[in-house]
């Protein structure tokens, strides 16, 4: 495809730098079991761990094949000079909130686990030195809230994107889920942009990154104090970009889809594959092992309690950059099983398990294209682009259905309770797709001297700042018209009201 070669100059190397930057910007991680288990934390994964997990395809390629990227960039520059230079016109993104605290439900399960430990310690003469402390690690008031690390996730992401797309992010339109962790993520992102509203030219960026990171570290204490005021209800007076617009119909479309709520969310049998795996041999083996280590009777434990112990390992690493004692109870084989349990739930509740999971997101998908259509219309009429950047802050539950709607990460065989071993190389791994601060970004380009009208507007897609090949071409750049044609069914025929409407006479009798 002619459009596939017209990369904006510098894009190939910038893509490599962005992936490495996301890994390097975190402080040195805690050593030990937590880091060994981190590739398997699923939706509780740190952003940079997702990049590490893609090391062979992304990080190692970026670090070890810079010359290949440089050659690719030279070819792209040559194509651009021959057919017309392309410039970024608009950026439309969907961003998951940053690192958060455990939810209230997770804290209740952890409290139950601590109660079992306390009972075991008081009734058994066995040594309990290996048992984790029963003290509560996270106050209930913090449940589900954005952590300080989550604000940092957003600040770093904002910095990288503003350097990669100078000029586009000066006045972004911000939309958010009503959940405080999403609103606070949007605010943190905006504050980072406000502190550096005029990015330096791209060729100077690598030389200045360390200086910028030092500045951000010095400001972190002040930002945490500001966030405490926000959570206490104080107004965000210094937020130059304004408050994000709350739009749950876009960002929490699943809550507004009656068919999804009835057929999946409130259907006791919808996740039968998950329930079967919880009681399958792989989980029973882990339960027996943990029971022996904790001196807690097997019948007092279940898959949910085992999973929350594993998640506590992930929370302590992500939030505190420390290793939880719970990490020592699991090895990588256990972690793979627990990752699969999490992925099973995401697959059947947010992914390909039921068509309504993804079809319920078509309103958001259509909105993304409406924004790009509007930018093109404004460019064609000689008007300034009214919204050079539109950013939507939501959840893993926002991104997974959207990516499934687009056809990404679909395995040949469905994930089930009975094919764990066969799915070892599966595409659908939530930790690699939607870690904390994950992002899906459509970048619309205008190619002023394109050889044909069709080539004038082109698109690239970034997932977690890495170029994502398009389903229809397997290339990383698409003509805008070709992309719209590939998704014409969704763009023209997917009516959210119709998709989410229950059939006449259907009863909620699950």
VEXDREN-2710 file (C-alpha; in Angstrom, 1 decimal):
% VEXDREN-2710
k/r/px/py/pz
1/UNK/0.0/0.0/0.0
2/UNK/1.3/3.4/-0.9
3/UNK/0.2/4.9/2.3
4/UNK/2.0/2.3/4.3
5/UNK/5.4/3.9/3.6
6/UNK/4.7/7.5/4.3
7/UNK/5.8/7.8/7.9
8/UNK/6.5/11.2/9.3
9/UNK/10.2/11.7/9.6
10/UNK/11.6/10.4/12.8
11/UNK/8.7/8.1/13.7
12/UNK/10.6/4.8/13.5
13/UNK/13.3/5.9/16.0
14/UNK/10.8/7.8/18.2
15/UNK/8.7/4.6/18.5
16/UNK/11.8/2.8/19.8
17/UNK/12.7/5.6/22.2
18/UNK/9.2/5.7/23.6
19/UNK/9.1/2.1/24.5
20/UNK/12.5/2.2/26.2
21/UNK/11.6/5.5/27.9
22/UNK/8.5/4.0/29.5
23/UNK/10.7/1.3/31.0
24/UNK/13.5/3.6/32.1
25/UNK/11.4/6.2/33.7
26/UNK/10.4/4.1/36.7
27/UNK/12.9/3.8/39.6
28/UNK/14.8/0.5/39.9
29/UNK/12.2/-2.1/40.9
30/UNK/12.1/-4.1/44.0
31/UNK/14.3/-7.2/43.7
32/UNK/13.1/-10.8/44.2
33/UNK/9.9/-12.7/43.7
34/UNK/7.7/-9.7/42.9
35/UNK/9.7/-8.9/39.8
36/UNK/9.8/-12.5/38.7
37/UNK/6.0/-12.7/38.9
38/UNK/5.3/-9.3/37.4
39/UNK/4.8/-10.4/33.8
40/UNK/1.8/-12.4/35.0
41/UNK/-0.2/-9.7/37.0
42/UNK/-2.7/-9.2/34.2
43/UNK/-4.8/-6.0/34.5
44/UNK/-2.9/-5.2/37.7
45/UNK/0.4/-4.9/35.8
46/UNK/2.6/-1.9/35.9
47/UNK/2.9/0.0/32.6
48/UNK/6.7/-0.6/32.2
49/UNK/6.3/-4.4/33.0
50/UNK/4.0/-4.7/30.0
51/UNK/6.9/-3.2/27.9
52/UNK/9.3/-5.7/29.5
53/UNK/6.9/-8.6/28.7
54/UNK/7.1/-7.6/25.0
55/UNK/10.9/-7.4/25.2
56/UNK/11.5/-9.7/22.2
57/UNK/9.1/-7.8/19.9
58/UNK/9.6/-4.3/21.2
59/UNK/12.2/-3.5/23.8
60/UNK/15.0/-5.7/22.5
61/UNK/14.3/-4.7/19.0
62/UNK/14.5/-1.1/20.0
63/UNK/17.7/-1.5/21.9
64/UNK/19.5/-4.0/19.6
65/UNK/18.2/-2.9/16.2
66/UNK/18.6/0.9/16.2
67/UNK/20.4/0.7/12.9
68/UNK/17.5/-1.2/11.4
69/UNK/15.2/1.5/12.7
70/UNK/17.4/4.2/11.3
71/UNK/17.4/2.5/7.9
72/UNK/13.6/2.3/8.1
73/UNK/13.5/6.0/9.0
74/UNK/15.7/6.9/6.0
75/UNK/13.4/5.0/3.7
76/UNK/10.4/6.7/5.2
77/UNK/12.1/10.1/4.8
78/UNK/12.9/9.3/1.2
79/UNK/9.3/8.3/0.6
80/UNK/8.1/11.4/2.3
81/UNK/10.3/13.6/0.1
82/UNK/9.1/11.9/-3.0
83/UNK/5.5/11.8/-2.2
84/UNK/4.9/14.6/0.2
85/UNK/5.7/15.2/3.9
86/UNK/3.1/14.1/6.4
87/UNK/2.3/16.1/9.5
88/UNK/0.3/15.0/12.5
89/UNK/-3.1/16.8/12.4
90/UNK/-5.0/15.3/15.3
91/UNK/-4.5/12.8/18.1
92/UNK/-7.5/10.9/19.6
93/UNK/-6.7/8.7/22.5
94/UNK/-8.3/6.3/25.0
95/UNK/-6.3/6.1/28.2
96/UNK/-6.7/3.8/31.2
97/UNK/-6.3/5.4/34.6
98/UNK/-2.9/5.1/36.4
99/UNK/-1.9/2.7/39.2
100/UNK/-4.7/2.4/41.7
101/UNK/-5.3/1.1/45.2
102/UNK/-7.1/-2.2/45.7
103/UNK/-10.9/-2.0/45.4
104/UNK/-13.2/-2.4/48.4
105/UNK/-14.1/-6.0/47.3
106/UNK/-10.4/-6.9/47.1
107/UNK/-9.8/-5.4/50.5
108/UNK/-12.6/-7.4/52.0
109/UNK/-11.1/-10.6/50.6
110/UNK/-7.7/-9.7/51.9
111/UNK/-9.2/-9.0/55.4
112/UNK/-10.9/-12.4/55.3
113/UNK/-7.5/-14.0/54.4
114/UNK/-5.9/-12.2/57.3
115/UNK/-8.6/-13.4/59.6
116/UNK/-7.9/-17.0/58.6
117/UNK/-4.2/-16.4/59.3
118/UNK/-4.9/-15.0/62.7
119/UNK/-7.2/-18.0/63.5
120/UNK/-4.6/-20.4/62.3
121/UNK/-1.8/-18.7/64.3
122/UNK/-3.8/-18.8/67.5
123/UNK/-5.0/-22.4/67.2
124/UNK/-1.8/-24.0/65.9
125/UNK/1.5/-24.7/67.5
126/UNK/3.2/-24.6/64.1
127/UNK/5.6/-21.8/63.5
128/UNK/3.9/-18.9/61.7
129/UNK/7.1/-17.0/60.9
130/UNK/6.4/-17.5/57.2
131/UNK/3.0/-16.0/57.4
132/UNK/2.4/-12.5/56.1
133/UNK/1.5/-9.9/58.6
134/UNK/-2.2/-9.7/59.3
135/UNK/-2.1/-5.9/59.5
136/UNK/-4.1/-4.0/56.9
137/UNK/-1.8/-2.6/54.2
138/UNK/-4.3/-0.3/52.6
139/UNK/-7.0/1.8/54.5
140/UNK/-10.5/1.4/53.3
141/UNK/-10.7/5.1/52.5
142/UNK/-8.2/4.6/49.7
143/UNK/-10.1/1.7/48.0
144/UNK/-10.1/2.0/44.3
145/UNK/-8.5/5.5/44.4
146/UNK/-5.6/6.7/42.2
147/UNK/-2.3/6.1/43.9
148/UNK/0.6/8.6/43.9
149/UNK/2.3/6.2/41.5
150/UNK/-0.8/6.5/39.3
151/UNK/-0.4/10.3/39.1
152/UNK/3.2/9.8/38.2
153/UNK/2.2/7.3/35.5
154/UNK/0.0/10.0/33.9
155/UNK/2.7/12.7/34.2
156/UNK/5.3/10.6/32.5
157/UNK/2.9/9.6/29.8
158/UNK/1.9/13.2/29.2
159/UNK/5.6/14.2/28.9
160/UNK/6.4/11.5/26.4
161/UNK/3.4/12.2/24.2
162/UNK/3.9/16.0/24.2
163/UNK/7.5/15.4/23.1
164/UNK/6.5/12.9/20.5
165/UNK/3.7/15.2/19.1
166/UNK/4.8/18.7/19.9
167/UNK/2.0/21.2/19.4
168/UNK/-0.9/18.8/19.4
169/UNK/-1.3/18.6/23.2
170/UNK/-1.3/22.3/24.0
171/UNK/-5.0/22.5/24.6
172/UNK/-6.4/18.9/24.7
173/UNK/-10.1/18.1/25.1
174/UNK/-10.4/15.9/28.2
175/UNK/-13.2/13.4/28.8
176/UNK/-13.4/11.0/31.7
177/UNK/-15.3/8.3/33.4
178/UNK/-17.0/9.5/36.5
179/UNK/-14.8/7.3/38.7
180/UNK/-12.4/9.5/40.8
181/UNK/-9.4/7.5/39.7
182/UNK/-10.1/8.4/36.1
183/UNK/-10.9/12.1/36.8
184/UNK/-7.7/12.4/38.9
185/UNK/-5.7/10.7/36.1
186/UNK/-7.0/13.3/33.6
187/UNK/-6.1/16.1/36.0
188/UNK/-2.6/14.7/36.6
189/UNK/-2.1/14.4/32.8
190/UNK/-3.3/18.0/32.3
191/UNK/-1.1/19.4/35.1
192/UNK/2.0/17.8/33.5
193/UNK/1.1/19.5/30.2
194/UNK/0.5/22.8/31.9
195/UNK/4.0/22.7/33.5
196/UNK/5.6/22.2/30.1
197/UNK/3.2/23.8/27.6
198/UNK/5.8/24.4/24.8
199/UNK/7.8/21.2/24.1
200/UNK/11.3/21.6/22.8
201/UNK/12.0/20.4/19.2
202/UNK/12.2/16.7/18.9
203/UNK/15.9/16.6/18.0
204/UNK/16.7/18.1/21.4
205/UNK/14.4/15.8/23.4
206/UNK/16.8/13.0/24.3
207/UNK/19.4/15.5/25.6
208/UNK/16.8/17.1/27.9
209/UNK/15.0/14.0/29.2
210/UNK/17.1/13.6/32.3
211/UNK/16.8/17.2/33.2
212/UNK/13.0/17.0/32.8
213/UNK/12.8/13.9/35.0
214/UNK/14.8/15.6/37.7
215/UNK/12.4/18.6/37.6
216/UNK/9.4/16.2/37.9
217/UNK/10.9/14.4/40.8
218/UNK/11.4/17.7/42.7
219/UNK/7.7/18.6/42.0
220/UNK/6.3/15.2/43.1
221/UNK/6.0/16.1/46.8
222/UNK/4.0/19.2/45.9
223/UNK/1.8/17.2/43.5
224/UNK/1.0/14.7/46.2
225/UNK/-0.1/17.5/48.5
226/UNK/-2.3/18.9/45.7
227/UNK/-3.9/15.5/45.2
228/UNK/-4.6/15.1/48.9
229/UNK/-6.5/18.4/48.6
230/UNK/-8.4/17.2/45.6
231/UNK/-9.4/14.0/47.3
232/UNK/-10.6/16.0/50.3
233/UNK/-12.8/18.0/47.9
234/UNK/-10.7/21.1/47.4
235/UNK/-11.1/22.7/44.0
236/UNK/-8.3/22.2/41.4
237/UNK/-7.7/26.0/41.1
238/UNK/-4.4/25.6/39.2
239/UNK/-5.7/23.3/36.6
240/UNK/-5.0/25.4/33.5
241/UNK/-6.7/22.9/31.1
242/UNK/-10.0/22.9/32.9
243/UNK/-11.9/20.0/34.4
244/UNK/-12.4/16.9/32.3
245/UNK/-15.9/16.4/30.9
246/UNK/-17.6/13.5/32.6
247/UNK/-19.1/11.2/30.0
248/UNK/-20.0/7.7/31.2
249/UNK/-22.0/6.9/28.1
250/UNK/-18.7/6.8/26.3
251/UNK/-16.3/5.7/28.9
252/UNK/-18.5/3.3/30.9
253/UNK/-20.7/2.2/28.0
254/UNK/-21.1/-1.2/29.6
255/UNK/-23.1/0.3/32.5
256/UNK/-25.5/1.8/29.9
257/UNK/-26.0/-1.3/27.8
258/UNK/-29.1/-3.2/29.0
259/UNK/-28.2/-6.4/27.0
260/UNK/-24.7/-6.5/28.5
261/UNK/-25.9/-5.9/32.0
262/UNK/-28.6/-8.6/31.8
263/UNK/-26.8/-11.2/29.6
264/UNK/-23.3/-10.9/31.1
265/UNK/-22.9/-8.7/34.2
266/UNK/-25.9/-10.0/36.1
267/UNK/-26.0/-13.5/34.5
268/UNK/-24.8/-16.0/37.1
269/UNK/-23.8/-18.5/34.3
270/UNK/-22.1/-16.1/31.9
271/UNK/-18.7/-16.7/33.5
272/UNK/-19.1/-20.5/33.8
273/UNK/-15.7/-21.0/32.2
274/UNK/-14.1/-18.9/34.9
275/UNK/-16.0/-20.8/37.6
276/UNK/-14.9/-24.1/36.1
277/UNK/-11.2/-23.1/36.1
278/UNK/-11.4/-21.9/39.7
279/UNK/-12.3/-25.5/40.6
280/UNK/-10.1/-27.2/38.1
281/UNK/-6.9/-29.1/38.7
282/UNK/-4.5/-26.2/38.1
283/UNK/-6.1/-24.0/40.8
284/UNK/-6.6/-26.9/43.2
285/UNK/-2.8/-27.6/43.0
286/UNK/-2.1/-24.0/44.0
287/UNK/-4.7/-24.0/46.7
288/UNK/-3.3/-27.1/48.3
289/UNK/0.3/-25.6/48.2
290/UNK/-0.7/-22.3/49.8
291/UNK/-2.9/-24.1/52.4
292/UNK/0.1/-26.1/53.5
293/UNK/2.4/-23.0/53.6
294/UNK/-0.1/-20.9/55.6
295/UNK/-1.2/-23.8/57.9
296/UNK/-4.8/-22.9/56.9
297/UNK/-7.3/-25.8/56.1
298/UNK/-7.9/-26.2/52.4
299/UNK/-11.7/-26.0/52.9
300/UNK/-11.3/-22.5/54.3
301/UNK/-9.5/-21.3/51.2
302/UNK/-10.9/-20.7/47.7
303/UNK/-9.7/-19.4/44.3
304/UNK/-10.8/-15.8/45.1
305/UNK/-8.7/-15.7/48.3
306/UNK/-5.7/-17.2/46.5
307/UNK/-6.1/-14.6/43.7
308/UNK/-6.3/-11.7/46.1
309/UNK/-3.1/-12.9/47.8
310/UNK/-1.4/-12.9/44.4
311/UNK/-2.9/-9.5/43.6
312/UNK/-1.5/-8.1/46.9
313/UNK/1.9/-9.0/45.6
314/UNK/1.1/-6.9/42.5
315/UNK/-0.3/-4.0/44.4
316/UNK/2.7/-3.7/46.7
317/UNK/5.0/-3.7/43.7
318/UNK/3.0/-1.2/41.7
319/UNK/2.0/1.2/44.5
320/UNK/5.0/1.0/46.9
321/UNK/7.7/-0.5/44.7
322/UNK/8.2/-3.1/47.4
323/UNK/7.9/-6.9/47.7
324/UNK/4.9/-8.2/49.6
325/UNK/5.5/-11.3/51.8
326/UNK/2.6/-12.8/49.7
327/UNK/4.9/-13.0/46.7
328/UNK/7.0/-15.7/48.3
329/UNK/4.0/-18.1/48.3
330/UNK/3.9/-18.3/44.5
331/UNK/6.3/-19.3/41.7
332/UNK/6.1/-18.5/38.0
333/UNK/4.1/-21.7/37.3
334/UNK/1.5/-20.6/39.8
335/UNK/1.6/-17.1/38.3
336/UNK/0.9/-18.4/34.9
337/UNK/-2.2/-20.2/36.2
338/UNK/-3.4/-17.1/38.1
339/UNK/-2.8/-14.9/35.1
340/UNK/-4.9/-17.3/33.0
341/UNK/-7.7/-17.1/35.6
342/UNK/-7.7/-13.3/35.3
343/UNK/-7.5/-13.4/31.5
344/UNK/-10.4/-15.9/31.4
345/UNK/-12.6/-13.4/33.2
346/UNK/-11.5/-10.5/30.9
347/UNK/-12.1/-12.7/27.8
348/UNK/-15.6/-13.7/28.8
349/UNK/-16.7/-10.4/30.3
350/UNK/-14.9/-7.8/28.3
351/UNK/-13.4/-9.6/25.2
352/UNK/-14.5/-12.1/22.6
353/UNK/-16.5/-14.3/25.0
354/UNK/-19.8/-12.7/24.0
355/UNK/-20.4/-10.4/21.0
356/UNK/-22.2/-7.8/23.2
357/UNK/-19.0/-7.2/25.1
358/UNK/-17.4/-5.5/22.2
359/UNK/-20.5/-4.3/20.3
360/UNK/-21.5/-2.2/23.3
361/UNK/-18.4/-0.1/22.6
362/UNK/-19.3/0.9/19.1
363/UNK/-20.5/4.3/20.3
364/UNK/-17.0/5.2/21.5
365/UNK/-15.5/3.8/18.3
366/UNK/-17.8/5.9/16.2
367/UNK/-17.0/9.0/18.3
368/UNK/-13.3/8.5/17.6
369/UNK/-14.0/8.6/13.8
370/UNK/-16.4/11.5/14.1
371/UNK/-13.6/13.5/15.6
372/UNK/-11.2/12.6/12.8
373/UNK/-13.9/13.4/10.2
374/UNK/-14.4/16.8/11.7
375/UNK/-10.6/17.5/11.7
376/UNK/-10.4/16.6/8.0
377/UNK/-13.4/18.7/7.2
378/UNK/-11.9/21.7/9.0
379/UNK/-8.6/21.2/7.2
380/UNK/-10.3/21.0/3.8
381/UNK/-12.2/24.2/4.4
382/UNK/-9.1/26.1/5.6
383/UNK/-10.2/26.4/9.2
384/UNK/-7.9/25.7/12.2
385/UNK/-8.3/22.3/13.8
386/UNK/-10.7/23.0/16.7
387/UNK/-9.6/19.9/18.7
388/UNK/-6.0/18.8/17.9
389/UNK/-6.1/16.4/20.8
390/UNK/-9.0/14.6/22.3
391/UNK/-8.2/12.3/25.2
392/UNK/-10.7/9.9/26.9
393/UNK/-9.8/8.6/30.4
394/UNK/-11.4/5.3/31.3
395/UNK/-10.7/1.8/32.4
396/UNK/-9.3/-1.6/31.3
397/UNK/-13.0/-2.4/30.8
398/UNK/-13.2/0.5/28.3
399/UNK/-10.2/-0.5/26.3
400/UNK/-10.6/-4.3/26.0
401/UNK/-14.0/-4.2/24.4
402/UNK/-12.8/-1.5/22.0
403/UNK/-9.8/-3.5/20.9
404/UNK/-11.9/-6.6/20.6
405/UNK/-14.4/-4.6/18.4
406/UNK/-11.5/-3.8/16.2
407/UNK/-10.4/-7.4/15.9
408/UNK/-7.2/-7.3/17.9
409/UNK/-5.7/-10.1/20.1
410/UNK/-8.2/-12.7/18.8
411/UNK/-7.0/-16.3/19.2
412/UNK/-8.0/-19.1/16.9
413/UNK/-9.7/-21.0/19.7
414/UNK/-11.7/-19.4/22.5
415/UNK/-10.1/-19.4/26.0
416/UNK/-11.8/-22.0/28.1
417/UNK/-11.4/-23.7/31.5
418/UNK/-10.0/-26.7/29.8
419/UNK/-7.3/-25.4/27.4
420/UNK/-4.9/-23.6/29.7
421/UNK/-1.9/-25.5/28.3
422/UNK/-2.9/-25.0/24.7
423/UNK/-3.3/-21.3/25.3
424/UNK/0.2/-20.8/26.6
425/UNK/1.1/-18.7/23.5
426/UNK/-2.2/-16.9/23.4
427/UNK/-2.6/-13.4/22.0
428/UNK/-5.2/-12.4/24.6
429/UNK/-3.0/-11.5/27.6
430/UNK/-4.5/-8.6/29.5
431/UNK/-1.3/-7.6/31.2
432/UNK/0.4/-6.9/27.9
433/UNK/-2.6/-5.2/26.5
434/UNK/-4.2/-3.1/29.2
435/UNK/-1.8/-2.5/32.2
436/UNK/-2.2/0.6/34.3
437/UNK/-2.0/3.7/32.1
438/UNK/-2.5/1.7/28.9
439/UNK/-3.4/3.8/26.0
440/UNK/-4.8/3.4/22.5
441/UNK/-4.1/6.4/20.3
442/UNK/-5.3/7.2/16.7
443/UNK/-2.9/9.7/15.0
444/UNK/-4.4/11.4/12.0
445/UNK/-1.8/12.8/9.5
446/UNK/-2.2/15.3/6.6
447/UNK/0.2/14.6/3.7
448/UNK/0.3/18.0/1.9
449/UNK/1.9/16.8/-1.3
450/UNK/0.3/13.4/-1.6
451/UNK/0.3/11.9/-5.1
452/UNK/-3.4/11.1/-5.0
453/UNK/-6.4/12.6/-3.0
454/UNK/-6.8/9.3/-1.2
455/UNK/-3.3/9.5/0.2
456/UNK/-3.8/13.0/1.6
457/UNK/-5.1/11.7/5.0
458/UNK/-3.5/8.8/6.7
459/UNK/-3.6/7.2/10.2
460/UNK/-1.3/5.4/12.6
461/UNK/-2.4/3.5/15.6
462/UNK/-0.4/3.3/18.8
463/UNK/-1.0/0.8/21.6
464/UNK/0.9/1.7/24.7
465/UNK/3.1/4.1/22.6
466/UNK/4.0/1.3/20.2
467/UNK/2.9/1.2/16.6
468/UNK/0.1/-1.3/16.1
469/UNK/-0.3/-2.9/12.7
470/UNK/-3.7/-2.5/11.2
471/UNK/-5.9/-5.6/11.0
472/UNK/-6.8/-5.1/7.3
473/UNK/-3.3/-4.6/6.0
474/UNK/-0.7/-5.6/8.7
475/UNK/1.0/-2.3/8.0
476/UNK/1.5/0.5/10.5
477/UNK/0.1/3.3/8.4
478/UNK/-3.3/3.2/6.6
479/UNK/-5.0/5.5/4.2
480/UNK/-7.9/7.0/6.2
481/UNK/-10.4/6.0/3.6
482/UNK/-9.1/2.4/3.7
483/UNK/-9.5/2.3/7.4
484/UNK/-13.0/3.6/7.3
485/UNK/-13.9/1.1/4.6
486/UNK/-12.5/-1.8/6.7
487/UNK/-14.7/-0.8/9.6
488/UNK/-17.7/0.4/7.6
489/UNK/-20.1/-2.2/9.3
490/UNK/-19.3/-0.8/12.7
491/UNK/-19.3/2.8/11.6
492/UNK/-22.5/2.6/9.6
493/UNK/-24.6/-0.3/11.1
494/UNK/-23.7/-0.5/14.8
495/UNK/-26.4/1.3/16.6
496/UNK/-25.7/1.3/20.3
497/UNK/-29.4/1.6/21.2
498/UNK/-30.3/-1.4/19.0
499/UNK/-27.3/-3.5/20.0
500/UNK/-28.0/-3.0/23.7
501/UNK/-31.8/-3.5/23.5
502/UNK/-33.1/-6.7/25.0
503/UNK/-35.2/-8.9/22.7
504/UNK/-38.9/-8.5/23.3
505/UNK/-40.1/-10.9/26.0
506/UNK/-36.7/-11.7/27.3
507/UNK/-36.9/-12.2/31.1
508/UNK/-34.1/-11.7/33.6
509/UNK/-34.4/-15.2/34.8
510/UNK/-30.7/-16.3/35.0
END
